[in-house]
Amino acid sequence: MPTAGTPPLAAALSQASMVPMEVAEVGAEVAAVAAAIAAGGNPNVRGDAVTAALLAAAGSRAAAALVRINLAGAEGDDRPARADRLAAEASHLAAETERNAR
């Protein structure tokens, strides 16, 4: 996160990463909920749950890319790695959900 001595561009890029970081977090959460619904919920909504998991994973992955790009020069900022972990988790859940729905 920026401090008082952070250059303006770095501060702006850090600020610009806040929403994509939240999207990566929410995407992972939605993928987990969708996976749970697909696994144990109403079979009539299984396809919708699989679709939700896939879309959540895509959103999380896209958001992680934005965080990574915006913070490429921000040494010591753990958000790119965290966003990548969240996107990987969402992708894993989505793939597993899709595989299990067959």
C-alpha positions as a Markdown table, in Angstrom:
| # | Residue | x | y | z |
|---|---|---|---|---|
| 1 | Met | 0.0 | 0.0 | 0.0 |
| 2 | Pro | 1.2 | 3.5 | -0.7 |
| 3 | Thr | 2.8 | 5.7 | 1.9 |
| 4 | Ala | 3.4 | 9.4 | 2.1 |
| 5 | Gly | 6.7 | 9.0 | 0.2 |
| 6 | Thr | 5.3 | 6.9 | -2.6 |
| 7 | Pro | 5.6 | 8.4 | -6.1 |
| 8 | Pro | 2.3 | 9.6 | -7.6 |
| 9 | Leu | 2.3 | 6.9 | -10.4 |
| 10 | Ala | 3.0 | 4.1 | -8.0 |
| 11 | Ala | 0.3 | 5.4 | -5.7 |
| 12 | Ala | -2.2 | 5.6 | -8.6 |
| 13 | Leu | -1.4 | 2.0 | -9.7 |
| 14 | Ser | -1.7 | 0.8 | -6.2 |
| 15 | Gln | -5.1 | 2.5 | -5.9 |
| 16 | Ala | -6.1 | 1.1 | -9.3 |
| 17 | Ser | -5.4 | -2.4 | -8.0 |
| 18 | Met | -7.9 | -2.2 | -5.2 |
| 19 | Val | -11.0 | -3.1 | -7.1 |
| 20 | Pro | -9.5 | -5.9 | -9.2 |
| 21 | Met | -8.1 | -7.3 | -6.0 |
| 22 | Glu | -11.6 | -7.4 | -4.6 |
| 23 | Val | -12.9 | -9.0 | -7.8 |
| 24 | Ala | -10.3 | -11.7 | -7.5 |
| 25 | Glu | -11.4 | -12.3 | -3.9 |
| 26 | Val | -15.1 | -12.4 | -4.7 |
| 27 | Gly | -14.5 | -14.6 | -7.7 |
| 28 | Ala | -12.8 | -17.2 | -5.5 |
| 29 | Glu | -15.7 | -17.0 | -3.0 |
| 30 | Val | -18.3 | -17.4 | -5.7 |
| 31 | Ala | -16.5 | -20.3 | -7.3 |
| 32 | Ala | -16.5 | -22.1 | -3.9 |
| 33 | Val | -20.2 | -21.5 | -3.4 |
| 34 | Ala | -21.0 | -22.6 | -6.9 |
| 35 | Ala | -19.0 | -25.7 | -6.4 |
| 36 | Ala | -20.8 | -26.5 | -3.3 |
| 37 | Ile | -24.2 | -26.0 | -4.9 |
| 38 | Ala | -23.2 | -28.1 | -7.9 |
| 39 | Ala | -22.0 | -30.9 | -5.6 |
| 40 | Gly | -24.9 | -31.1 | -3.2 |
| 41 | Gly | -27.7 | -28.8 | -4.4 |
| 42 | Asn | -30.7 | -29.2 | -6.5 |
| 43 | Pro | -29.7 | -31.2 | -9.7 |
| 44 | Asn | -32.0 | -28.8 | -11.7 |
| 45 | Val | -29.5 | -26.0 | -11.1 |
| 46 | Arg | -26.3 | -27.9 | -11.5 |
| 47 | Gly | -25.6 | -26.5 | -14.9 |
| 48 | Asp | -26.2 | -23.0 | -13.6 |
| 49 | Ala | -23.8 | -23.7 | -10.7 |
| 50 | Val | -21.1 | -25.0 | -13.1 |
| 51 | Thr | -21.5 | -21.9 | -15.3 |
| 52 | Ala | -21.3 | -19.6 | -12.2 |
| 53 | Ala | -18.1 | -21.4 | -11.1 |
| 54 | Leu | -16.5 | -21.0 | -14.6 |
| 55 | Leu | -17.5 | -17.3 | -14.9 |
| 56 | Ala | -16.3 | -16.6 | -11.4 |
| 57 | Ala | -12.9 | -18.2 | -12.2 |
| 58 | Ala | -12.6 | -16.2 | -15.4 |
| 59 | Gly | -13.4 | -13.0 | -13.5 |
| 60 | Ser | -10.9 | -13.8 | -10.8 |
| 61 | Arg | -8.2 | -14.7 | -13.4 |
| 62 | Ala | -8.8 | -11.4 | -15.3 |
| 63 | Ala | -8.7 | -9.4 | -12.1 |
| 64 | Ala | -5.5 | -11.1 | -11.0 |
| 65 | Ala | -3.9 | -10.2 | -14.4 |
| 66 | Leu | -4.8 | -6.5 | -13.7 |
| 67 | Val | -3.3 | -6.6 | -10.2 |
| 68 | Arg | -0.2 | -8.2 | -11.6 |
| 69 | Ile | 0.2 | -5.7 | -14.4 |
| 70 | Asn | -0.6 | -2.7 | -12.2 |
| 71 | Leu | 1.8 | -3.7 | -9.4 |
| 72 | Ala | 4.6 | -5.1 | -11.6 |
| 73 | Gly | 7.1 | -2.7 | -10.2 |
| 74 | Ala | 5.8 | -2.6 | -6.6 |
| 75 | Glu | 8.5 | -4.6 | -4.7 |
| 76 | Gly | 7.3 | -6.1 | -1.5 |
| 77 | Asp | 3.6 | -5.8 | -2.4 |
| 78 | Asp | 2.0 | -9.2 | -1.8 |
| 79 | Arg | -1.2 | -8.5 | -3.7 |
| 80 | Pro | -0.1 | -9.9 | -7.1 |
| 81 | Ala | 0.9 | -13.2 | -5.5 |
| 82 | Arg | -2.3 | -13.3 | -3.5 |
| 83 | Ala | -4.5 | -12.5 | -6.5 |
| 84 | Asp | -2.7 | -15.3 | -8.4 |
| 85 | Arg | -3.4 | -17.7 | -5.6 |
| 86 | Leu | -7.1 | -16.7 | -5.5 |
| 87 | Ala | -7.4 | -17.1 | -9.3 |
| 88 | Ala | -5.7 | -20.5 | -9.2 |
| 89 | Glu | -8.1 | -21.6 | -6.4 |
| 90 | Ala | -11.1 | -20.4 | -8.4 |
| 91 | Ser | -9.9 | -22.1 | -11.5 |
| 92 | His | -9.3 | -25.3 | -9.7 |
| 93 | Leu | -12.7 | -25.3 | -8.2 |
| 94 | Ala | -14.4 | -24.5 | -11.5 |
| 95 | Ala | -12.5 | -27.2 | -13.4 |
| 96 | Glu | -13.4 | -29.7 | -10.6 |
| 97 | Thr | -17.0 | -28.6 | -10.6 |
| 98 | Glu | -17.2 | -29.0 | -14.4 |
| 99 | Arg | -15.5 | -32.4 | -14.3 |
| 100 | Asn | -17.8 | -33.7 | -11.6 |
| 101 | Ala | -21.0 | -32.5 | -13.4 |
| 102 | Arg | -20.4 | -34.9 | -16.3 |
